[in-house]
Structures are given as structure tokens and as C-alpha cells.
């Protein structure tokens, strides 16, 4: 596994465990709502992840972008689909999204390295 992807996943898991260990009802409910939002429904998981990717890019959250990229990749999103999705995010969010687009492409390349 790419070191970049591995470091992201290890950090995310470690911190999520610490956050959930605080036993805060509101935080637990928000985490649960987030998890349930991205399950199969009227929209496919793939579509939901791409929607999440657009929202995350527009909001300029690199951790969220990486999470949605990885989950989208696992759900069969192609590089072309990812780039088209990020083009929409850049159009909606404006040129301020471009640095996040760069990091998204870099993270996607790390995900692709894992499949080779």
C-alpha cells in the first residue's frame, strides 16, 4: 500500500477511535449519520461518493477529499470519472479549489499504485 494512503488511513482510524471513545452522544450520532448517508439507496454508493467528493472539494477539506477518493476508487470509479467530478467541483468552487485538485490527483495516483 502506498505510504501516503497508509498514513492517511492509520491516522484517521486512530483519531476516530479517540473521538468515539469520548462517548459523546452527538458526535456518535453524527458519525453514524455520515456512515449511513453513503450506503446504497436510491443513489448508488459510487454516485454518493462522487457527490461527497464534489462537496468536499468545494468546502476545501483535504481529509474529506482523500476519504471520498479512496471509497470511490474501491467502488470502481475510473480516473476519468474522478477527473470529471473534480472539474465540476472546480467550476462550482472556483480557482481556489485548484490546490485541492492537485492534492486529489496526487492521492488518486497513490491509490492507483496500490492496484499495480
C-alpha positions as CSV (number, residue, x, y, z in Angstrom):
1,X,0.0,0.0,0.0
2,X,1.2,3.5,-0.8
3,X,2.7,5.2,2.2
4,X,0.6,8.2,1.7
5,X,-2.6,6.1,1.7
6,X,-1.5,4.0,4.6
7,X,-0.6,7.1,6.7
8,X,-3.9,8.7,6.0
9,X,-5.9,5.6,7.0
10,X,-3.8,4.9,10.1
11,X,-4.2,8.5,11.3
12,X,-7.9,8.6,10.5
13,X,-8.6,5.3,12.3
14,X,-6.5,6.3,15.4
15,X,-8.2,9.6,15.8
16,X,-11.7,8.3,15.1
17,X,-11.2,5.7,17.9
18,X,-10.1,8.5,20.3
19,X,-13.1,10.7,19.3
20,X,-15.6,7.9,19.6
21,X,-14.1,6.8,23.0
22,X,-15.2,10.2,24.4
23,X,-18.7,8.7,24.4
24,X,-20.3,11.9,23.3
25,X,-23.8,11.1,22.0
26,X,-24.0,13.9,19.5
27,X,-20.6,13.1,17.9
28,X,-21.5,9.4,17.8
29,X,-24.8,10.2,16.1
30,X,-23.1,12.5,13.5
31,X,-20.6,9.7,12.7
32,X,-23.4,7.2,12.3
33,X,-25.4,9.6,10.1
34,X,-22.4,10.1,7.9
35,X,-21.8,6.4,7.6
36,X,-25.5,5.7,6.8
37,X,-25.7,8.5,4.3
38,X,-23.2,6.8,1.9
39,X,-24.8,3.4,1.9
40,X,-26.7,2.1,-1.1
41,X,-30.1,3.6,-1.6
42,X,-31.9,5.3,-4.5
43,X,-28.5,6.5,-5.5
44,X,-25.6,4.1,-5.8
45,X,-22.7,4.2,-3.4
46,X,-20.5,5.3,-6.4
47,X,-22.7,8.3,-7.1
48,X,-22.9,9.2,-3.5
49,X,-19.1,9.1,-3.1
50,X,-18.7,11.4,-6.2
51,X,-21.3,13.8,-4.7
52,X,-19.3,13.8,-1.5
53,X,-16.1,14.4,-3.4
54,X,-17.6,17.5,-5.0
55,X,-18.9,18.8,-1.7
56,X,-15.6,18.1,0.0
57,X,-13.6,19.8,-2.7
58,X,-15.8,22.9,-2.7
59,X,-15.5,23.0,1.1
60,X,-11.7,22.5,0.6
61,X,-11.4,19.7,3.1
62,X,-8.4,17.6,2.0
63,X,-9.1,14.8,4.5
64,X,-12.7,14.5,3.2
65,X,-11.4,14.6,-0.4
66,X,-9.0,11.7,0.4
67,X,-11.7,9.7,2.1
68,X,-14.1,10.1,-0.8
69,X,-11.4,9.4,-3.4
70,X,-10.4,6.1,-1.6
71,X,-14.0,5.0,-1.2
72,X,-14.9,6.0,-4.8
73,X,-11.8,4.1,-6.0
74,X,-12.9,1.0,-4.1
75,X,-16.3,1.3,-5.7
76,X,-15.0,1.2,-9.3
77,X,-14.7,4.9,-10.1
78,X,-12.3,5.4,-13.0
79,X,-9.7,8.2,-13.2
80,X,-11.8,9.8,-16.0
81,X,-14.9,9.8,-13.8
82,X,-12.9,11.2,-10.9
83,X,-11.4,14.0,-13.1
84,X,-14.8,14.9,-14.5
85,X,-16.2,15.1,-10.9
86,X,-13.3,17.3,-9.8
87,X,-13.9,19.5,-12.9
88,X,-17.4,20.1,-11.6
89,X,-16.0,20.8,-8.1
90,X,-13.5,23.3,-9.5
91,X,-16.2,25.0,-11.6
92,X,-18.5,25.3,-8.6
93,X,-15.8,26.2,-6.1
94,X,-13.7,28.4,-8.3
95,X,-10.0,28.6,-8.8
96,X,-9.4,28.4,-5.0
97,X,-10.1,24.6,-5.4
98,X,-7.1,24.1,-7.7
99,X,-4.6,23.4,-4.9
100,X,-7.0,20.7,-3.6
101,X,-7.4,19.4,-7.1
102,X,-3.6,18.9,-7.2
103,X,-3.6,17.0,-3.9
104,X,-6.6,15.0,-5.1
105,X,-4.8,13.9,-8.2
106,X,-1.7,13.1,-6.2
107,X,-3.8,10.9,-3.8
108,X,-5.5,9.2,-6.7
109,X,-2.1,8.3,-8.1
110,X,-1.2,6.8,-4.7
111,X,-4.4,4.7,-4.8
112,X,-3.6,3.5,-8.3
113,X,-0.1,2.5,-7.2
114,X,-1.8,0.1,-4.7
115,X,-3.5,-1.7,-7.6
116,X,-0.4,-2.3,-9.6
